[in-house]
Amino acid sequence: MVNGPVTRGWWLPRSVVTLRGRIFEKVNGDRAVTLPDAAHGPEVFERVYAHPAADGRSAGAGLSDLFWYWLAPGPEVHQEHLEPGERYEEVAAVTRRILAGGSAALAAAAGGAVGRALDAVPDDRISLVRLRDLVMPAWAEFAYELVFEEPCPARARDLITAHAGDVINALKCTGLRHPRRRARLTAYLRERVAAGDVPHRLPASLSLPEQVHYLQGTFFNTAVVQLSEATAHVLLALARHPEVQERLWADPGDDRFLGNVLDETMRLYPLFGIAHRITTGEVPLDEETVLPAGSVVCFSYPDYHATGYDRPEVFDPDRWRALSAKDAHHIPFGVAANRPCPAWRLSPLVLRAAVREVLRRYRLDSTASHTRSNPHRAPCLLIPRGLATGPRLALLRRLVRLRDGVEDVTRGVRQLVLGTVMVLHARRLRLATRYFEEHPPAGRCPVAHPEGKGR
C-alpha cells in the first residue's frame, strides 16, 4: 500500500467507522451464539454445525429479513432459505439433477464460456479489469446452459449478469437494489418456463411463479455470484503471488497443485463470512449449556478456517501437500450433515477449467488489497503472454495501488450510507417475518431463545 494521508484513510472520521460497525451488529436483532469463540473451539463448531437440530434456515432470525430483502424476488423458495422438510428435499434433489453431468463436458463448457469472455479483452496490450466483472458474463452463460441445455443468447446473458451484479453489489452495500432490473429477468424466465423450454422436471410442489423464482434465485443468482466471486479470489491471489502463478503456468496439467491453490484460496478467503442456522430442537453447546429450540447460531467460516494451521494469515498452497482437506479445518462447501452446497462437486471442476483458460492467455498482476469481502471486485492487470511490458507496467502497478487506496476510503462511507438505507428498508418490509407469520413451519418454536442458557 502507498503510504500517505489519502491511502491510509486517517481523515475518515472515527465516529463514521464506529457507527457502521454498530449498525451491522444490531441487524440481526438476536443475541446470537457465534462459533468458534474464546470458550468454544473448532471441535464445538464442527459438532454443533453437524447436529441434526441445527437445520433451521430463516424462520426466527432477525437477520433473515435483510437477506430476504437482498435476494428478492422469491427468497421464500430459494434453496438456501427453505426450511427443512419435504419441499426443501424436493428442491434440493432437482438442483442436484440440473448440476449433474460428466466432468469433461462441464469443464469444457466452463472453459469455453470463460474463453468467450476473454475474447473481448485486447491481446496486444495490458488491460486493467475488475476480475469479478470480467468473469460474471461467462458464469451467466454457463448457468444458462445448465438450465436450458442450449447455447446462451446475448439477451439472456445480459439479463442474468445485470441481475447477479445487482444482488452482489447490494449484499456488499456498494449499491442499492434495482427491482426493475431483477423483474426483467423474472419476466424472461416466466415466459420460458411457461412455454416448456426448461428440459428439466422442475419441483412439482412449486407453482409456476415459484418455479421461476427458484431458477432465478438458485442458478441465476447464487450460482453466478458465487462462481464469479470464487474465480475473482483465485485469480487475484495468483496475481498477488507471481511465484505460485508461474508454477501453474509452467505445468498446467498439475491438477494436484491447482487443487491446493483452490483449497488455500477458499480457506483464506471463504465465500461466506457467517452462516446462520436456527435450532429446531435442543443442541448441547458444552457441559453446562444447552441451546434450546429457536436459538440462532452463527458459524464464522474465517475464524474456523484460521484454526489448526501454522501462519494461518499467509497464502501458502504448499501447506496442502501435507494436509487433507477432509481432516483439516476447511469447509468451503459447508458440512455434509447440514445442508451442504449442492455445487460441492461442480465448483472445483469448473474453477480449474476457468483458471487454466485465463493463464493460457494472460499473466496476472495486481497491487490491490485482497480481503475476504472483495468489495472492489478485484482490480487486476491482464498481460498478454509474450508481450514486452517495459516501464508502463510499473506505472500501471502504482496506479492500481493508489486507486485502490483511495477507493477503499470512499467506499467505506458509501457502504455505511447505503447499508443503513437497506437495513432500515428491510426492517420496515419484514419480508421473512411476515411470511412466517402467515406460513409457520410445522413444529417450530415461533420465538428465538438466543441466550441458550440450559440446564
C-alpha positions in Angstrom: 0.0 0.0 0.0 1.2 3.5 -0.8 1.9 5.4 2.4 0.3 8.8 2.7 -2.8 10.5 4.2 -5.1 9.6 1.3 -4.4 5.9 1.2 -4.1 5.4 4.9 -7.6 6.9 5.4 -6.7 8.6 8.7 -9.0 11.5 7.8 -12.1 9.3 7.7 -14.0 10.2 10.9 -13.6 7.5 13.5 -17.2 8.0 14.5 -18.4 7.0 11.0 -16.4 3.8 11.1 -17.7 3.0 14.6 -21.3 3.8 13.6 -21.1 1.5 10.7 -19.9 -1.4 12.8 -22.7 -0.8 15.4 -25.4 -0.7 12.8 -24.4 -4.1 11.4 -24.0 -5.6 14.8 -27.6 -4.7 15.5 -29.1 -6.0 12.2 -29.9 -9.5 13.5 -31.9 -8.4 16.5 -30.9 -11.6 18.2 -28.2 -12.2 20.9 -26.9 -15.0 18.7 -24.3 -17.5 19.6 -21.2 -17.3 17.3 -18.8 -20.2 16.9 -16.0 -20.6 17.3 -15.3 -18.2 20.1 -13.0 -17.9 23.1 -14.8 -20.6 25.0 -15.8 -22.9 22.2 -13.1 -24.0 19.7 -13.3 -25.7 16.3 -14.4 -29.0 17.7 -17.6 -27.4 19.1 -18.1 -25.6 15.8 -18.0 -28.9 14.0 -20.2 -30.7 16.4 -22.9 -28.0 16.5 -22.8 -27.4 12.8 -23.4 -31.1 12.1 -26.1 -31.5 14.7 -29.4 -32.6 13.1 -31.3 -30.0 15.1 -29.2 -27.1 13.7 -31.2 -27.2 10.5 -33.5 -24.2 10.5 -32.7 -21.6 7.9 -34.8 -18.5 8.0 -37.7 -18.6 10.5 -36.9 -17.0 13.8 -33.8 -15.0 12.9 -33.9 -11.2 12.6 -31.1 -11.3 10.0 -33.5 -13.2 7.6 -35.4 -10.0 6.9 -32.3 -8.4 5.5 -31.2 -11.4 3.5 -34.7 -11.9 2.0 -34.7 -8.2 1.1 -31.4 -8.6 -0.8 -32.4 -11.8 -2.5 -36.0 -10.9 -3.5 -37.9 -11.8 -5.6 -38.7 -15.3 -4.4 -36.5 -15.7 -1.3 -39.2 -18.0 0.2 -38.3 -20.6 -2.4 -34.6 -20.1 -2.6 -33.0 -23.4 -1.8 -30.7 -21.8 0.8 -33.6 -20.3 2.6 -36.2 -23.0 2.6 -36.9 -24.6 6.0 -36.2 -28.3 6.4 -38.9 -30.6 5.2 -40.4 -32.2 2.1 -40.3 -29.0 0.0 -36.6 -28.5 0.7 -35.8 -32.1 -0.1 -37.6 -31.9 -3.4 -36.0 -28.7 -4.5 -32.5 -29.9 -3.4 -33.0 -33.1 -5.5 -33.9 -31.0 -8.6 -30.9 -28.8 -8.1 -28.6 -31.8 -7.9 -30.0 -33.2 -11.1 -29.5 -30.0 -13.0 -25.9 -29.7 -11.8 -25.1 -33.3 -12.7 -23.0 -34.0 -15.7 -19.8 -35.5 -17.0 -16.6 -34.0 -15.7 -15.2 -33.4 -19.2 -18.3 -31.8 -20.5 -18.7 -29.5 -17.5 -15.0 -28.4 -17.7 -15.3 -27.8 -21.5 -18.4 -25.7 -21.0 -16.8 -23.6 -18.3 -13.6 -23.2 -20.2 -15.5 -22.2 -23.3 -17.6 -19.6 -21.5 -14.6 -18.0 -19.9 -12.7 -18.1 -23.2 -15.6 -16.2 -24.9 -15.4 -13.5 -22.2 -11.7 -13.2 -22.7 -12.1 -12.8 -26.4 -13.3 -9.2 -25.6 -10.0 -8.4 -23.9 -7.3 -6.9 -26.2 -4.4 -9.3 -26.8 -1.9 -6.7 -27.8 -1.7 -4.5 -24.7 -2.0 -4.6 -20.9 -5.6 -4.3 -19.7 -6.9 -3.1 -16.3 -10.0 -5.1 -15.4 -12.2 -6.0 -12.4 -11.9 -9.7 -12.3 -15.4 -10.3 -10.9 -16.9 -8.2 -13.7 -14.8 -9.9 -16.3 -15.9 -13.5 -15.5 -19.6 -12.9 -14.4 -20.9 -12.9 -18.0 -19.1 -16.2 -18.5 -20.7 -17.8 -15.5 -24.1 -16.4 -16.6 -23.7 -18.3 -19.9 -22.6 -21.4 -18.0 -25.6 -21.4 -15.7 -28.0 -20.7 -18.6 -26.6 -23.8 -20.4 -27.0 -25.9 -17.3 -30.7 -25.0 -17.0 -31.7 -24.8 -20.7 -29.2 -27.2 -22.3 -28.7 -24.8 -25.2 -26.3 -22.0 -26.1 -26.9 -18.8 -24.2 -28.2 -15.9 -26.3 -26.7 -12.5 -25.6 -30.0 -11.1 -24.3 -30.3 -13.8 -21.6 -26.6 -13.4 -20.7 -27.1 -9.7 -20.2 -30.2 -10.1 -18.1 -28.6 -12.7 -15.9 -25.4 -10.6 -15.5 -27.3 -7.4 -14.6 -29.4 -9.3 -12.0 -26.5 -11.1 -10.4 -24.3 -8.0 -10.3 -27.2 -6.1 -8.7 -27.6 -8.8 -6.0 -23.9 -8.9 -5.1 -23.5 -5.2 -5.0 -26.4 -4.9 -2.7 -25.1 -7.7 -0.4 -21.8 -5.8 -0.2 -23.6 -2.5 0.4 -21.7 -0.9 -2.6 -25.0 -0.3 -4.4 -28.8 -0.3 -3.8 -31.2 -2.9 -5.1 -32.8 -2.3 -8.5 -36.1 -4.2 -8.5 -36.9 -3.4 -12.2 -33.6 -4.8 -13.3 -34.4 -8.0 -11.4 -38.0 -8.0 -12.7 -36.8 -8.1 -16.3 -35.1 -11.4 -15.7 -38.1 -12.7 -13.9 -40.4 -11.9 -16.9 -37.9 -13.6 -19.3 -37.8 -16.7 -17.2 -41.5 -16.9 -16.7 -42.0 -16.8 -20.4 -39.5 -19.6 -21.0 -40.9 -21.8 -18.2 -44.5 -21.3 -19.2 -43.5 -22.3 -22.8 -42.0 -25.5 -21.5 -38.5 -24.5 -22.6 -36.8 -26.0 -19.5 -35.8 -29.6 -20.3 -35.6 -30.5 -16.6 -38.5 -31.6 -14.4 -39.0 -28.7 -12.0 -40.3 -29.1 -8.4 -43.9 -30.2 -8.7 -44.8 -28.7 -5.3 -43.9 -25.2 -6.6 -46.4 -23.1 -8.6 -45.3 -21.5 -11.9 -44.2 -18.2 -10.3 -42.4 -20.2 -7.6 -40.6 -22.3 -10.2 -39.4 -19.1 -11.9 -38.2 -17.7 -8.6 -36.4 -21.0 -7.8 -34.5 -20.9 -11.0 -33.7 -17.2 -10.7 -32.5 -17.4 -7.1 -30.6 -20.7 -7.2 -29.0 -20.7 -10.6 -29.0 -17.1 -11.9 -28.3 -15.5 -8.6 -26.4 -17.7 -6.2 -24.6 -19.9 -8.7 -23.5 -17.0 -10.9 -22.5 -14.8 -7.9 -20.5 -17.5 -6.1 -18.7 -18.8 -9.1 -17.8 -15.2 -10.0 -16.6 -14.4 -6.5 -14.6 -17.6 -6.3 -12.9 -17.0 -9.7 -12.0 -13.5 -8.7 -10.5 -14.6 -5.4 -8.4 -17.3 -7.1 -7.1 -15.1 -9.9 -6.4 -12.2 -7.5 -4.5 -14.5 -5.3 -2.4 -15.6 -8.3 -1.9 -12.0 -9.4 -0.5 -11.1 -5.9 1.7 -14.3 -5.7 3.5 -14.5 -9.0 5.7 -17.4 -7.9 2.5 -19.5 -7.5 1.1 -18.3 -10.8 4.3 -19.2 -12.6 4.3 -22.8 -11.2 0.8 -23.3 -12.6 1.8 -21.8 -15.9 4.9 -24.0 -16.2 2.9 -27.1 -15.5 -0.8 -26.5 -16.5 -1.6 -30.2 -16.1 -0.6 -30.4 -12.5 -4.1 -31.0 -11.1 -2.8 -31.6 -7.6 -1.1 -28.2 -7.2 -4.0 -26.4 -8.8 -6.3 -28.1 -6.3 -4.0 -27.0 -3.5 -4.3 -23.4 -4.8 -8.1 -23.6 -4.8 -8.1 -25.1 -1.3 -5.8 -22.4 0.1 -7.8 -19.6 -1.6 -11.1 -20.9 -0.2 -9.5 -21.3 3.2 -8.1 -17.8 3.4 -11.0 -16.1 1.5 -14.1 -18.2 2.2 -17.1 -17.1 0.2 -19.3 -17.0 3.3 -18.3 -14.9 6.3 -21.1 -16.1 8.6 -23.6 -18.9 8.0 -26.5 -18.8 10.4 -28.8 -21.6 11.5 -31.8 -21.7 13.8 -32.1 -24.7 16.0 -35.2 -26.8 15.7 -34.5 -28.8 18.9 -32.2 -28.7 21.8 -28.4 -28.7 20.9 -25.8 -29.2 23.6 -23.2 -26.4 23.5 -21.0 -27.6 26.3 -21.3 -29.5 29.6 -23.2 -26.7 31.2 -25.2 -25.1 28.4 -27.9 -26.4 26.1 -29.2 -24.2 23.2 -33.0 -24.5 23.2 -35.1 -24.7 20.1 -35.3 -21.4 18.3 -31.7 -20.4 19.1 -29.8 -18.5 16.4 -26.3 -19.9 15.9 -23.8 -18.1 13.7 -20.9 -20.1 12.2 -17.8 -18.0 11.4 -16.0 -19.5 8.4 -13.0 -17.2 8.6 -12.4 -17.9 12.3 -12.8 -21.6 11.8 -10.5 -21.7 8.8 -7.8 -19.9 10.8 -7.6 -22.6 13.5 -5.2 -25.5 13.3 -2.7 -24.0 10.8 0.8 -22.6 11.0 0.7 -18.9 10.0 -3.0 -19.0 9.0 -2.9 -15.5 7.7 -0.3 -16.5 4.9 -1.3 -17.6 1.5 0.6 -20.9 1.1 -0.8 -23.6 -1.2 2.1 -25.9 -0.3 0.7 -26.4 3.2 -1.8 -28.7 1.5 0.9 -31.1 0.4 0.9 -32.5 4.0 -2.8 -31.8 4.7 -6.0 -33.5 3.8 -8.9 -31.2 3.1 -11.1 -33.8 4.7 -9.2 -33.7 8.0 -8.3 -30.0 8.1 -10.5 -27.2 9.4 -11.7 -26.5 6.0 -15.4 -26.4 4.9 -15.6 -24.3 1.7 -18.9 -26.0 0.8 -20.4 -26.5 4.3 -20.7 -29.9 6.0 -22.4 -33.0 4.6 -24.6 -33.4 7.6 -26.2 -29.9 7.4 -27.3 -28.6 4.0 -24.0 -28.8 2.1 -23.6 -26.6 -1.0 -25.1 -28.5 -4.0 -22.2 -27.5 -6.2 -19.5 -29.1 -4.0 -18.5 -31.4 -6.9 -19.1 -29.0 -9.8 -17.4 -25.9 -8.4 -13.7 -27.1 -8.1 -14.1 -28.8 -11.5 -15.2 -25.7 -13.4 -12.9 -23.3 -11.4 -9.9 -25.4 -12.5 -11.0 -25.0 -16.1 -11.5 -21.3 -15.8 -8.1 -20.7 -14.2 -6.4 -22.7 -16.9 -8.1 -20.7 -19.6 -7.1 -17.4 -18.1 -3.5 -18.4 -17.5 -3.2 -19.8 -21.0 -3.7 -16.3 -22.4 -2.6 -13.9 -19.8 -0.2 -13.2 -17.0 -1.9 -11.6 -14.0 -0.6 -8.8 -11.8 -2.2 -6.7 -9.1 -1.2 -4.5 -6.3 -4.7 -4.1 -5.0 -5.6 -5.3 -1.5 -7.1 -8.8 -1.1 -9.8 -9.3 1.5 -12.5 -11.9 2.0 -15.3 -9.5 1.3 -13.7 -8.4 -2.0 -15.8 -5.2 -2.4 -13.6 -3.7 -5.0 -14.4 -6.5 -7.5 -10.7 -7.5 -7.7 -8.8 -4.9 -9.9 -6.1 -6.7 -11.9 -3.8 -6.2 -14.8 -4.1 -8.7 -17.6 -0.8 -9.0 -19.5 -0.9 -11.0 -22.8 1.5 -13.9 -22.8 4.7 -12.9 -24.7 4.0 -9.1 -24.6 7.0 -7.0 -23.7 5.8 -4.7 -20.9 8.5 -2.1 -20.4 8.2 0.8 -17.9 4.4 1.0 -18.5 3.8 -2.0 -16.2 5.5 -0.3 -13.2 3.4 2.8 -13.8 0.1 0.8 -14.0 1.0 -1.1 -10.9 1.4 2.2 -9.0 -1.9 3.4 -10.4 -3.7 0.3 -9.2 -2.3 0.6 -5.7 -3.1 4.3 -5.5 -6.7 3.9 -6.8 -7.4 1.0 -4.6 -6.3 3.0 -1.5 -8.5 6.0 -2.4 -11.5 3.8 -3.3 -11.1 1.9 0.0 -11.8 5.1 2.0 -14.6 6.5 -0.2 -16.2 3.0 -0.5 -16.4 2.7 3.3 -18.5 5.8 3.5 -20.7 4.6 0.7 -21.2 1.2 2.3 -22.2 2.9 5.6 -24.8 5.1 3.9 -26.2 2.5 1.5 -26.1 -0.3 4.1 -28.0 1.8 6.6 -30.7 2.7 4.0 -31.2 -1.0 3.1 -31.2 -2.2 6.7 -33.9 0.3 7.5 -35.9 -0.6 4.4 -35.6 -4.3 5.1 -36.7 -3.9 8.7 -39.8 -1.9 7.5 -40.8 -4.5 4.9 -40.1 -7.5 7.3 -40.3 -10.0 4.3 -39.2 -13.1 6.2 -41.1 -12.2 9.4 -44.4 -11.6 7.6 -44.0 -14.7 5.5 -43.5 -17.0 8.5 -46.4 -15.3 10.4 -48.6 -16.5 7.5 -46.8 -19.8 7.0 -45.4 -21.0 10.3 -43.1 -24.0 10.0 -44.6 -27.1 11.4 -43.4 -28.0 14.9 -41.2 -24.9 15.1 -40.8 -22.6 18.0 -42.1 -19.2 16.9 -39.7 -17.1 19.0 -36.0 -17.4 19.2 -34.3 -18.1 22.6 -30.9 -16.7 21.8 -29.3 -16.7 25.2 -29.2 -20.5 25.2 -28.9 -20.9 28.9 -29.6 -24.5 29.7 -29.7 -27.0 32.5 
